[in-house]
Amino acid sequence: MLKVLKLKKAIYVIILGILALVAAQIMSENKVDGSNFILGASGVFFIIGALMFLYPILFAKKLDNEEENVELKPVGKEVAEDS
């Protein structure tokens, strides 16, 4: 599912956000200058990761217009139609 929806990059960005958050907490405990900058960068990584998770949902297309069930497909992937 992660490969189909191309969510690997979003996971990597969230992991970077977690690592930056941990680094900011360590820096603030040791009273190192720049911990606020790293904390801000962590927040930016979390926001970007959340938007990347929402991208397949916002830009997906319905497979069939006639059916009541709604299944979404990623924009870049084509579905083979049966004749």
HTML snippet that shows the backbone in 3Dmol.js (N, CA, C, O; Angstrom):
<script src="https://3Dmol.org/build/3Dmol-min.js"></script>
<div id="view" style="width:600px;height:400px;position:relative"></div>
<script>
const pdb = `
ATOM      1  N   MET A   1       0.819  -1.192   0.000  1.00  0.00           N
ATOM      2  CA  MET A   1       0.000   0.000   0.000  1.00  0.00           C
ATOM      3  C   MET A   1       0.865   1.261   0.000  1.00  0.00           C
ATOM      4  O   MET A   1       0.528   2.243  -0.662  1.00  0.00           O
ATOM      5  N   LEU A   2       1.971   1.239   0.733  1.00  0.00           N
ATOM      6  CA  LEU A   2       2.842   2.405   0.768  1.00  0.00           C
ATOM      7  C   LEU A   2       3.490   2.657  -0.590  1.00  0.00           C
ATOM      8  O   LEU A   2       3.676   3.806  -0.992  1.00  0.00           O
ATOM      9  N   LYS A   3       3.836   1.571  -1.300  1.00  0.00           N
ATOM     10  CA  LYS A   3       4.427   1.740  -2.618  1.00  0.00           C
ATOM     11  C   LYS A   3       3.408   2.234  -3.627  1.00  0.00           C
ATOM     12  O   LYS A   3       3.722   3.087  -4.458  1.00  0.00           O
ATOM     13  N   VAL A   4       2.194   1.712  -3.565  1.00  0.00           N
ATOM     14  CA  VAL A   4       1.163   2.077  -4.526  1.00  0.00           C
ATOM     15  C   VAL A   4       0.804   3.556  -4.391  1.00  0.00           C
ATOM     16  O   VAL A   4       0.682   4.257  -5.395  1.00  0.00           O
ATOM     17  N   LEU A   5       0.639   4.025  -3.181  1.00  0.00           N
ATOM     18  CA  LEU A   5       0.257   5.412  -2.961  1.00  0.00           C
ATOM     19  C   LEU A   5       1.458   6.352  -2.864  1.00  0.00           C
ATOM     20  O   LEU A   5       1.285   7.560  -2.698  1.00  0.00           O
ATOM     21  N   LYS A   6       2.661   5.816  -2.963  1.00  0.00           N
ATOM     22  CA  LYS A   6       3.896   6.601  -2.925  1.00  0.00           C
ATOM     23  C   LYS A   6       4.012   7.400  -1.630  1.00  0.00           C
ATOM     24  O   LYS A   6       4.202   8.616  -1.653  1.00  0.00           O
ATOM     25  N   LEU A   7       3.895   6.701  -0.502  1.00  0.00           N
ATOM     26  CA  LEU A   7       3.959   7.346   0.805  1.00  0.00           C
ATOM     27  C   LEU A   7       5.304   7.174   1.495  1.00  0.00           C
ATOM     28  O   LEU A   7       5.465   7.603   2.637  1.00  0.00           O
ATOM     29  N   LYS A   8       6.273   6.554   0.826  1.00  0.00           N
ATOM     30  CA  LYS A   8       7.578   6.336   1.464  1.00  0.00           C
ATOM     31  C   LYS A   8       8.256   7.658   1.810  1.00  0.00           C
ATOM     32  O   LYS A   8       8.861   7.793   2.873  1.00  0.00           O
ATOM     33  N   LYS A   9       8.152   8.632   0.907  1.00  0.00           N
ATOM     34  CA  LYS A   9       8.776   9.928   1.163  1.00  0.00           C
ATOM     35  C   LYS A   9       8.142  10.600   2.375  1.00  0.00           C
ATOM     36  O   LYS A   9       8.836  11.242   3.164  1.00  0.00           O
ATOM     37  N   ALA A  10       6.843  10.457   2.525  1.00  0.00           N
ATOM     38  CA  ALA A  10       6.155  11.055   3.669  1.00  0.00           C
ATOM     39  C   ALA A  10       6.632  10.431   4.970  1.00  0.00           C
ATOM     40  O   ALA A  10       6.796  11.124   5.974  1.00  0.00           O
ATOM     41  N   ILE A  11       6.855   9.129   4.953  1.00  0.00           N
ATOM     42  CA  ILE A  11       7.355   8.456   6.155  1.00  0.00           C
ATOM     43  C   ILE A  11       8.758   8.944   6.494  1.00  0.00           C
ATOM     44  O   ILE A  11       9.079   9.157   7.664  1.00  0.00           O
ATOM     45  N   TYR A  12       9.596   9.121   5.473  1.00  0.00           N
ATOM     46  CA  TYR A  12      10.952   9.620   5.710  1.00  0.00           C
ATOM     47  C   TYR A  12      10.931  11.038   6.295  1.00  0.00           C
ATOM     48  O   TYR A  12      11.738  11.360   7.167  1.00  0.00           O
ATOM     49  N   VAL A  13      10.026  11.869   5.825  1.00  0.00           N
ATOM     50  CA  VAL A  13       9.934  13.241   6.338  1.00  0.00           C
ATOM     51  C   VAL A  13       9.444  13.234   7.781  1.00  0.00           C
ATOM     52  O   VAL A  13       9.932  14.017   8.596  1.00  0.00           O
ATOM     53  N   ILE A  14       8.492  12.368   8.114  1.00  0.00           N
ATOM     54  CA  ILE A  14       8.020  12.262   9.497  1.00  0.00           C
ATOM     55  C   ILE A  14       9.143  11.776  10.409  1.00  0.00           C
ATOM     56  O   ILE A  14       9.284  12.265  11.530  1.00  0.00           O
ATOM     57  N   ILE A  15       9.942  10.817   9.938  1.00  0.00           N
ATOM     58  CA  ILE A  15      11.072  10.322  10.729  1.00  0.00           C
ATOM     59  C   ILE A  15      12.086  11.440  10.946  1.00  0.00           C
ATOM     60  O   ILE A  15      12.638  11.566  12.039  1.00  0.00           O
ATOM     61  N   LEU A  16      12.339  12.259   9.913  1.00  0.00           N
ATOM     62  CA  LEU A  16      13.227  13.410  10.085  1.00  0.00           C
ATOM     63  C   LEU A  16      12.672  14.381  11.125  1.00  0.00           C
ATOM     64  O   LEU A  16      13.427  14.953  11.910  1.00  0.00           O
ATOM     65  N   GLY A  17      11.364  14.563  11.128  1.00  0.00           N
ATOM     66  CA  GLY A  17      10.738  15.429  12.127  1.00  0.00           C
ATOM     67  C   GLY A  17      10.917  14.906  13.537  1.00  0.00           C
ATOM     68  O   GLY A  17      11.170  15.674  14.465  1.00  0.00           O
ATOM     69  N   ILE A  18      10.785  13.597  13.697  1.00  0.00           N
ATOM     70  CA  ILE A  18      10.979  12.995  15.027  1.00  0.00           C
ATOM     71  C   ILE A  18      12.424  13.143  15.474  1.00  0.00           C
ATOM     72  O   ILE A  18      12.691  13.484  16.626  1.00  0.00           O
ATOM     73  N   LEU A  19      13.358  12.887  14.563  1.00  0.00           N
ATOM     74  CA  LEU A  19      14.783  13.035  14.913  1.00  0.00           C
ATOM     75  C   LEU A  19      15.138  14.479  15.254  1.00  0.00           C
ATOM     76  O   LEU A  19      15.912  14.734  16.177  1.00  0.00           O
ATOM     77  N   ALA A  20      14.565  15.423  14.504  1.00  0.00           N
ATOM     78  CA  ALA A  20      14.818  16.832  14.805  1.00  0.00           C
ATOM     79  C   ALA A  20      14.203  17.223  16.140  1.00  0.00           C
ATOM     80  O   ALA A  20      14.780  18.031  16.869  1.00  0.00           O
ATOM     81  N   LEU A  21      13.043  16.665  16.475  1.00  0.00           N
ATOM     82  CA  LEU A  21      12.416  16.944  17.770  1.00  0.00           C
ATOM     83  C   LEU A  21      13.275  16.424  18.914  1.00  0.00           C
ATOM     84  O   LEU A  21      13.467  17.114  19.915  1.00  0.00           O
ATOM     85  N   VAL A  22      13.787  15.218  18.767  1.00  0.00           N
ATOM     86  CA  VAL A  22      14.664  14.649  19.800  1.00  0.00           C
ATOM     87  C   VAL A  22      15.930  15.488  19.941  1.00  0.00           C
ATOM     88  O   VAL A  22      16.379  15.763  21.054  1.00  0.00           O
ATOM     89  N   ALA A  23      16.506  15.896  18.802  1.00  0.00           N
ATOM     90  CA  ALA A  23      17.718  16.732  18.848  1.00  0.00           C
ATOM     91  C   ALA A  23      17.439  18.071  19.518  1.00  0.00           C
ATOM     92  O   ALA A  23      18.269  18.566  20.280  1.00  0.00           O
ATOM     93  N   ALA A  24      16.272  18.664  19.241  1.00  0.00           N
ATOM     94  CA  ALA A  24      15.925  19.944  19.861  1.00  0.00           C
ATOM     95  C   ALA A  24      15.756  19.797  21.370  1.00  0.00           C
ATOM     96  O   ALA A  24      16.163  20.676  22.129  1.00  0.00           O
ATOM     97  N   GLN A  25      15.159  18.693  21.804  1.00  0.00           N
ATOM     98  CA  GLN A  25      14.987  18.480  23.245  1.00  0.00           C
ATOM     99  C   GLN A  25      16.330  18.279  23.937  1.00  0.00           C
ATOM    100  O   GLN A  25      16.548  18.784  25.039  1.00  0.00           O
ATOM    101  N   ILE A  26      17.223  17.545  23.295  1.00  0.00           N
ATOM    102  CA  ILE A  26      18.562  17.337  23.868  1.00  0.00           C
ATOM    103  C   ILE A  26      19.319  18.656  23.924  1.00  0.00           C
ATOM    104  O   ILE A  26      19.991  18.957  24.910  1.00  0.00           O
ATOM    105  N   MET A  27      19.203  19.444  22.849  1.00  0.00           N
ATOM    106  CA  MET A  27      19.890  20.738  22.815  1.00  0.00           C
ATOM    107  C   MET A  27      19.335  21.690  23.877  1.00  0.00           C
ATOM    108  O   MET A  27      20.106  22.428  24.490  1.00  0.00           O
ATOM    109  N   SER A  28      18.032  21.692  24.109  1.00  0.00           N
ATOM    110  CA  SER A  28      17.461  22.583  25.112  1.00  0.00           C
ATOM    111  C   SER A  28      17.827  22.148  26.529  1.00  0.00           C
ATOM    112  O   SER A  28      17.995  22.988  27.413  1.00  0.00           O
ATOM    113  N   GLU A  29      17.951  20.842  26.747  1.00  0.00           N
ATOM    114  CA  GLU A  29      18.384  20.362  28.070  1.00  0.00           C
ATOM    115  C   GLU A  29      19.817  20.780  28.367  1.00  0.00           C
ATOM    116  O   GLU A  29      20.154  21.083  29.512  1.00  0.00           O
ATOM    117  N   ASN A  30      20.660  20.797  27.342  1.00  0.00           N
ATOM    118  CA  ASN A  30      22.065  21.188  27.510  1.00  0.00           C
ATOM    119  C   ASN A  30      22.285  22.676  27.307  1.00  0.00           C
ATOM    120  O   ASN A  30      23.424  23.144  27.295  1.00  0.00           O
ATOM    121  N   LYS A  31      21.188  23.429  27.145  1.00  0.00           N
ATOM    122  CA  LYS A  31      21.228  24.882  26.973  1.00  0.00           C
ATOM    123  C   LYS A  31      22.141  25.301  25.818  1.00  0.00           C
ATOM    124  O   LYS A  31      22.991  26.177  25.972  1.00  0.00           O
ATOM    125  N   VAL A  32      21.953  24.665  24.670  1.00  0.00           N
ATOM    126  CA  VAL A  32      22.710  24.975  23.460  1.00  0.00           C
ATOM    127  C   VAL A  32      21.898  25.950  22.626  1.00  0.00           C
ATOM    128  O   VAL A  32      20.688  25.793  22.462  1.00  0.00           O
ATOM    129  N   ASP A  33      22.593  26.973  22.093  1.00  0.00           N
ATOM    130  CA  ASP A  33      21.903  27.922  21.224  1.00  0.00           C
ATOM    131  C   ASP A  33      21.462  27.228  19.938  1.00  0.00           C
ATOM    132  O   ASP A  33      22.152  26.339  19.438  1.00  0.00           O
ATOM    133  N   GLY A  34      20.332  27.628  19.416  1.00  0.00           N
ATOM    134  CA  GLY A  34      19.832  27.071  18.170  1.00  0.00           C
ATOM    135  C   GLY A  34      18.818  25.968  18.355  1.00  0.00           C
ATOM    136  O   GLY A  34      18.354  25.389  17.373  1.00  0.00           O
ATOM    137  N   SER A  35      18.462  25.662  19.592  1.00  0.00           N
ATOM    138  CA  SER A  35      17.482  24.590  19.803  1.00  0.00           C
ATOM    139  C   SER A  35      16.105  25.000  19.290  1.00  0.00           C
ATOM    140  O   SER A  35      15.334  24.159  18.830  1.00  0.00           O
ATOM    141  N   ASN A  36      15.797  26.302  19.371  1.00  0.00           N
ATOM    142  CA  ASN A  36      14.505  26.772  18.856  1.00  0.00           C
ATOM    143  C   ASN A  36      14.430  26.624  17.342  1.00  0.00           C
ATOM    144  O   ASN A  36      13.370  26.303  16.806  1.00  0.00           O
ATOM    145  N   PHE A  37      15.535  26.853  16.650  1.00  0.00           N
ATOM    146  CA  PHE A  37      15.574  26.681  15.197  1.00  0.00           C
ATOM    147  C   PHE A  37      15.332  25.219  14.816  1.00  0.00           C
ATOM    148  O   PHE A  37      14.575  24.934  13.888  1.00  0.00           O
ATOM    149  N   ILE A  38      15.968  24.303  15.526  1.00  0.00           N
ATOM    150  CA  ILE A  38      15.791  22.876  15.252  1.00  0.00           C
ATOM    151  C   ILE A  38      14.359  22.453  15.577  1.00  0.00           C
ATOM    152  O   ILE A  38      13.786  21.620  14.875  1.00  0.00           O
ATOM    153  N   LEU A  39      13.782  23.016  16.627  1.00  0.00           N
ATOM    154  CA  LEU A  39      12.393  22.722  16.969  1.00  0.00           C
ATOM    155  C   LEU A  39      11.445  23.213  15.876  1.00  0.00           C
ATOM    156  O   LEU A  39      10.473  22.536  15.542  1.00  0.00           O
ATOM    157  N   GLY A  40      11.728  24.383  15.326  1.00  0.00           N
ATOM    158  CA  GLY A  40      10.931  24.899  14.209  1.00  0.00           C
ATOM    159  C   GLY A  40      11.069  24.032  12.973  1.00  0.00           C
ATOM    160  O   GLY A  40      10.089  23.787  12.270  1.00  0.00           O
ATOM    161  N   ALA A  41      12.288  23.564  12.701  1.00  0.00           N
ATOM    162  CA  ALA A  41      12.516  22.677  11.562  1.00  0.00           C
ATOM    163  C   ALA A  41      11.745  21.367  11.748  1.00  0.00           C
ATOM    164  O   ALA A  41      11.210  20.813  10.788  1.00  0.00           O
ATOM    165  N   SER A  42      11.694  20.883  12.974  1.00  0.00           N
ATOM    166  CA  SER A  42      10.929  19.674  13.267  1.00  0.00           C
ATOM    167  C   SER A  42       9.451  19.876  12.950  1.00  0.00           C
ATOM    168  O   SER A  42       8.817  19.004  12.354  1.00  0.00           O
ATOM    169  N   GLY A  43       8.912  21.002  13.338  1.00  0.00           N
ATOM    170  CA  GLY A  43       7.516  21.305  13.035  1.00  0.00           C
ATOM    171  C   GLY A  43       7.258  21.385  11.539  1.00  0.00           C
ATOM    172  O   GLY A  43       6.226  20.919  11.056  1.00  0.00           O
ATOM    173  N   VAL A  44       8.199  21.979  10.803  1.00  0.00           N
ATOM    174  CA  VAL A  44       8.063  22.064   9.351  1.00  0.00           C
ATOM    175  C   VAL A  44       8.072  20.667   8.740  1.00  0.00           C
ATOM    176  O   VAL A  44       7.285  20.385   7.837  1.00  0.00           O
ATOM    177  N   PHE A  45       8.950  19.791   9.219  1.00  0.00           N
ATOM    178  CA  PHE A  45       8.987  18.414   8.714  1.00  0.00           C
ATOM    179  C   PHE A  45       7.673  17.689   8.981  1.00  0.00           C
ATOM    180  O   PHE A  45       7.189  16.948   8.126  1.00  0.00           O
ATOM    181  N   PHE A  46       7.091  17.899  10.171  1.00  0.00           N
ATOM    182  CA  PHE A  46       5.810  17.261  10.484  1.00  0.00           C
ATOM    183  C   PHE A  46       4.690  17.774   9.581  1.00  0.00           C
ATOM    184  O   PHE A  46       3.858  16.991   9.124  1.00  0.00           O
ATOM    185  N   ILE A  47       4.660  19.071   9.321  1.00  0.00           N
ATOM    186  CA  ILE A  47       3.624  19.643   8.464  1.00  0.00           C
ATOM    187  C   ILE A  47       3.762  19.128   7.034  1.00  0.00           C
ATOM    188  O   ILE A  47       2.769  18.754   6.411  1.00  0.00           O
ATOM    189  N   ILE A  48       4.981  19.109   6.516  1.00  0.00           N
ATOM    190  CA  ILE A  48       5.210  18.620   5.156  1.00  0.00           C
ATOM    191  C   ILE A  48       4.849  17.141   5.057  1.00  0.00           C
ATOM    192  O   ILE A  48       4.240  16.718   4.075  1.00  0.00           O
ATOM    193  N   GLY A  49       5.218  16.354   6.063  1.00  0.00           N
ATOM    194  CA  GLY A  49       4.876  14.936   6.062  1.00  0.00           C
ATOM    195  C   GLY A  49       3.372  14.712   6.090  1.00  0.00           C
ATOM    196  O   GLY A  49       2.866  13.825   5.403  1.00  0.00           O
ATOM    197  N   ALA A  50       2.656  15.502   6.873  1.00  0.00           N
ATOM    198  CA  ALA A  50       1.197  15.367   6.931  1.00  0.00           C
ATOM    199  C   ALA A  50       0.560  15.723   5.595  1.00  0.00           C
ATOM    200  O   ALA A  50      -0.378  15.054   5.161  1.00  0.00           O
ATOM    201  N   LEU A  51       1.057  16.765   4.941  1.00  0.00           N
ATOM    202  CA  LEU A  51       0.526  17.135   3.629  1.00  0.00           C
ATOM    203  C   LEU A  51       0.834  16.076   2.584  1.00  0.00           C
ATOM    204  O   LEU A  51       0.032  15.839   1.681  1.00  0.00           O
ATOM    205  N   MET A  52       1.996  15.437   2.703  1.00  0.00           N
ATOM    206  CA  MET A  52       2.338  14.369   1.761  1.00  0.00           C
ATOM    207  C   MET A  52       1.453  13.144   1.977  1.00  0.00           C
ATOM    208  O   MET A  52       1.166  12.421   1.023  1.00  0.00           O
ATOM    209  N   PHE A  53       1.017  12.898   3.210  1.00  0.00           N
ATOM    210  CA  PHE A  53       0.072  11.809   3.467  1.00  0.00           C
ATOM    211  C   PHE A  53      -1.305  12.123   2.876  1.00  0.00           C
ATOM    212  O   PHE A  53      -2.011  11.211   2.444  1.00  0.00           O
ATOM    213  N   LEU A  54      -1.693  13.396   2.854  1.00  0.00           N
ATOM    214  CA  LEU A  54      -2.999  13.780   2.334  1.00  0.00           C
ATOM    215  C   LEU A  54      -3.041  13.864   0.814  1.00  0.00           C
ATOM    216  O   LEU A  54      -4.125  13.814   0.232  1.00  0.00           O
ATOM    217  N   TYR A  55      -1.905  13.989   0.164  1.00  0.00           N
ATOM    218  CA  TYR A  55      -1.848  14.178  -1.285  1.00  0.00           C
ATOM    219  C   TYR A  55      -2.600  13.104  -2.074  1.00  0.00           C
ATOM    220  O   TYR A  55      -3.378  13.459  -2.959  1.00  0.00           O
ATOM    221  N   PRO A  56      -2.407  11.794  -1.797  1.00  0.00           N
ATOM    222  CA  PRO A  56      -3.144  10.791  -2.591  1.00  0.00           C
ATOM    223  C   PRO A  56      -4.659  10.869  -2.400  1.00  0.00           C
ATOM    224  O   PRO A  56      -5.411  10.536  -3.315  1.00  0.00           O
ATOM    225  N   ILE A  57      -5.105  11.297  -1.249  1.00  0.00           N
ATOM    226  CA  ILE A  57      -6.539  11.398  -0.991  1.00  0.00           C
ATOM    227  C   ILE A  57      -7.135  12.590  -1.739  1.00  0.00           C
ATOM    228  O   ILE A  57      -8.216  12.488  -2.320  1.00  0.00           O
ATOM    229  N   LEU A  58      -6.433  13.704  -1.721  1.00  0.00           N
ATOM    230  CA  LEU A  58      -6.964  14.915  -2.338  1.00  0.00           C
ATOM    231  C   LEU A  58      -6.980  14.850  -3.858  1.00  0.00           C
ATOM    232  O   LEU A  58      -7.869  15.420  -4.490  1.00  0.00           O
ATOM    233  N   PHE A  59      -6.005  14.159  -4.458  1.00  0.00           N
ATOM    234  CA  PHE A  59      -5.882  14.156  -5.908  1.00  0.00           C
ATOM    235  C   PHE A  59      -6.163  12.792  -6.531  1.00  0.00           C
ATOM    236  O   PHE A  59      -5.644  12.483  -7.604  1.00  0.00           O
ATOM    237  N   ALA A  60      -6.972  11.983  -5.874  1.00  0.00           N
ATOM    238  CA  ALA A  60      -7.330  10.662  -6.404  1.00  0.00           C
ATOM    239  C   ALA A  60      -8.569  10.782  -7.286  1.00  0.00           C
ATOM    240  O   ALA A  60      -9.342  11.735  -7.179  1.00  0.00           O
ATOM    241  N   LYS A  61      -8.736   9.794  -8.156  1.00  0.00           N
ATOM    242  CA  LYS A  61      -9.891   9.750  -9.046  1.00  0.00           C
ATOM    243  C   LYS A  61     -10.744   8.535  -8.701  1.00  0.00           C
ATOM    244  O   LYS A  61     -10.230   7.517  -8.237  1.00  0.00           O
ATOM    245  N   LYS A  62     -12.049   8.648  -8.931  1.00  0.00           N
ATOM    246  CA  LYS A  62     -12.928   7.499  -8.731  1.00  0.00           C
ATOM    247  C   LYS A  62     -12.710   6.498  -9.850  1.00  0.00           C
ATOM    248  O   LYS A  62     -12.483   6.887 -10.995  1.00  0.00           O
ATOM    249  N   LEU A  63     -12.777   5.204  -9.529  1.00  0.00           N
ATOM    250  CA  LEU A  63     -12.591   4.175 -10.540  1.00  0.00           C
ATOM    251  C   LEU A  63     -13.793   4.075 -11.464  1.00  0.00           C
ATOM    252  O   LEU A  63     -13.637   4.175 -12.681  1.00  0.00           O
ATOM    253  N   ASP A  64     -14.978   3.883 -10.922  1.00  0.00           N
ATOM    254  CA  ASP A  64     -16.191   3.755 -11.724  1.00  0.00           C
ATOM    255  C   ASP A  64     -17.220   4.755 -11.216  1.00  0.00           C
ATOM    256  O   ASP A  64     -17.418   4.897 -10.009  1.00  0.00           O
ATOM    257  N   ASN A  65     -17.863   5.435 -12.132  1.00  0.00           N
ATOM    258  CA  ASN A  65     -18.865   6.430 -11.738  1.00  0.00           C
ATOM    259  C   ASN A  65     -20.227   5.807 -11.453  1.00  0.00           C
ATOM    260  O   ASN A  65     -21.052   6.425 -10.779  1.00  0.00           O
ATOM    261  N   GLU A  66     -20.485   4.585 -11.954  1.00  0.00           N
ATOM    262  CA  GLU A  66     -21.798   3.981 -11.807  1.00  0.00           C
ATOM    263  C   GLU A  66     -22.001   3.295 -10.462  1.00  0.00           C
ATOM    264  O   GLU A  66     -23.127   3.236  -9.969  1.00  0.00           O
ATOM    265  N   GLU A  67     -20.965   2.789  -9.874  1.00  0.00           N
ATOM    266  CA  GLU A  67     -21.098   1.996  -8.654  1.00  0.00           C
ATOM    267  C   GLU A  67     -21.305   2.882  -7.429  1.00  0.00           C
ATOM    268  O   GLU A  67     -20.938   4.056  -7.410  1.00  0.00           O
ATOM    269  N   GLU A  68     -21.912   2.268  -6.400  1.00  0.00           N
ATOM    270  CA  GLU A  68     -22.090   2.982  -5.141  1.00  0.00           C
ATOM    271  C   GLU A  68     -20.820   2.955  -4.301  1.00  0.00           C
ATOM    272  O   GLU A  68     -20.537   3.903  -3.567  1.00  0.00           O
ATOM    273  N   ASN A  69     -20.050   1.866  -4.408  1.00  0.00           N
ATOM    274  CA  ASN A  69     -18.801   1.774  -3.666  1.00  0.00           C
ATOM    275  C   ASN A  69     -17.769   2.692  -4.307  1.00  0.00           C
ATOM    276  O   ASN A  69     -17.649   2.762  -5.530  1.00  0.00           O
ATOM    277  N   VAL A  70     -17.032   3.389  -3.461  1.00  0.00           N
ATOM    278  CA  VAL A  70     -16.025   4.323  -3.960  1.00  0.00           C
ATOM    279  C   VAL A  70     -14.653   3.767  -3.619  1.00  0.00           C
ATOM    280  O   VAL A  70     -14.316   3.572  -2.451  1.00  0.00           O
ATOM    281  N   GLU A  71     -13.875   3.519  -4.652  1.00  0.00           N
ATOM    282  CA  GLU A  71     -12.481   3.130  -4.478  1.00  0.00           C
ATOM    283  C   GLU A  71     -11.643   4.156  -5.215  1.00  0.00           C
ATOM    284  O   GLU A  71     -11.927   4.489  -6.365  1.00  0.00           O
ATOM    285  N   LEU A  72     -10.619   4.653  -4.557  1.00  0.00           N
ATOM    286  CA  LEU A  72      -9.789   5.676  -5.163  1.00  0.00           C
ATOM    287  C   LEU A  72      -8.509   5.068  -5.697  1.00  0.00           C
ATOM    288  O   LEU A  72      -7.955   4.140  -5.107  1.00  0.00           O
ATOM    289  N   LYS A  73      -8.048   5.592  -6.808  1.00  0.00           N
ATOM    290  CA  LYS A  73      -6.774   5.159  -7.367  1.00  0.00           C
ATOM    291  C   LYS A  73      -5.842   6.357  -7.386  1.00  0.00           C
ATOM    292  O   LYS A  73      -6.304   7.490  -7.522  1.00  0.00           O
ATOM    293  N   PRO A  74      -4.543   6.135  -7.253  1.00  0.00           N
ATOM    294  CA  PRO A  74      -3.602   7.247  -7.351  1.00  0.00           C
ATOM    295  C   PRO A  74      -3.652   7.868  -8.744  1.00  0.00           C
ATOM    296  O   PRO A  74      -3.995   7.194  -9.715  1.00  0.00           O
ATOM    297  N   VAL A  75      -3.315   9.130  -8.839  1.00  0.00           N
ATOM    298  CA  VAL A  75      -3.417   9.856 -10.092  1.00  0.00           C
ATOM    299  C   VAL A  75      -2.496   9.261 -11.150  1.00  0.00           C
ATOM    300  O   VAL A  75      -2.896   9.136 -12.307  1.00  0.00           O
ATOM    301  N   GLY A  76      -1.282   8.896 -10.782  1.00  0.00           N
ATOM    302  CA  GLY A  76      -0.301   8.459 -11.759  1.00  0.00           C
ATOM    303  C   GLY A  76      -0.482   7.062 -12.263  1.00  0.00           C
ATOM    304  O   GLY A  76       0.170   6.688 -13.238  1.00  0.00           O
ATOM    305  N   LYS A  77      -1.336   6.261 -11.654  1.00  0.00           N
ATOM    306  CA  LYS A  77      -1.466   4.856 -12.021  1.00  0.00           C
ATOM    307  C   LYS A  77      -2.721   4.637 -12.862  1.00  0.00           C
ATOM    308  O   LYS A  77      -3.809   5.069 -12.480  1.00  0.00           O
ATOM    309  N   GLU A  78      -2.577   3.980 -13.986  1.00  0.00           N
ATOM    310  CA  GLU A  78      -3.706   3.697 -14.866  1.00  0.00           C
ATOM    311  C   GLU A  78      -4.283   2.326 -14.531  1.00  0.00           C
ATOM    312  O   GLU A  78      -3.542   1.402 -14.195  1.00  0.00           O
ATOM    313  N   VAL A  79      -5.599   2.195 -14.620  1.00  0.00           N
ATOM    314  CA  VAL A  79      -6.273   0.934 -14.360  1.00  0.00           C
ATOM    315  C   VAL A  79      -6.664   0.321 -15.698  1.00  0.00           C
ATOM    316  O   VAL A  79      -7.252   0.995 -16.544  1.00  0.00           O
ATOM    317  N   ALA A  80      -6.338  -0.964 -15.892  1.00  0.00           N
ATOM    318  CA  ALA A  80      -6.695  -1.635 -17.137  1.00  0.00           C
ATOM    319  C   ALA A  80      -8.183  -1.948 -17.128  1.00  0.00           C
ATOM    320  O   ALA A  80      -8.701  -2.517 -16.167  1.00  0.00           O
ATOM    321  N   GLU A  81      -8.862  -1.573 -18.200  1.00  0.00           N
ATOM    322  CA  GLU A  81     -10.293  -1.806 -18.289  1.00  0.00           C
ATOM    323  C   GLU A  81     -10.557  -3.061 -19.075  1.00  0.00           C
ATOM    324  O   GLU A  81      -9.892  -3.321 -20.077  1.00  0.00           O
ATOM    325  N   ASP A  82     -11.542  -3.862 -18.625  1.00  0.00           N
ATOM    326  CA  ASP A  82     -11.927  -5.077 -19.336  1.00  0.00           C
ATOM    327  C   ASP A  82     -12.946  -4.744 -20.410  1.00  0.00           C
ATOM    328  O   ASP A  82     -13.846  -3.936 -20.183  1.00  0.00           O
ATOM    329  N   SER A  83     -12.812  -5.359 -21.579  1.00  0.00           N
ATOM    330  CA  SER A  83     -13.749  -5.089 -22.683  1.00  0.00           C
ATOM    331  C   SER A  83     -14.879  -6.065 -22.691  1.00  0.00           C
ATOM    332  O   SER A  83     -15.757  -5.986 -23.549  1.00  0.00           O
TER     333      SER A  83
END
`;
const viewer = $3Dmol.createViewer("view");
viewer.addModel(pdb, "pdb");
viewer.setStyle({}, {cartoon: {color: "spectrum"}});
viewer.zoomTo();
viewer.render();
</script>
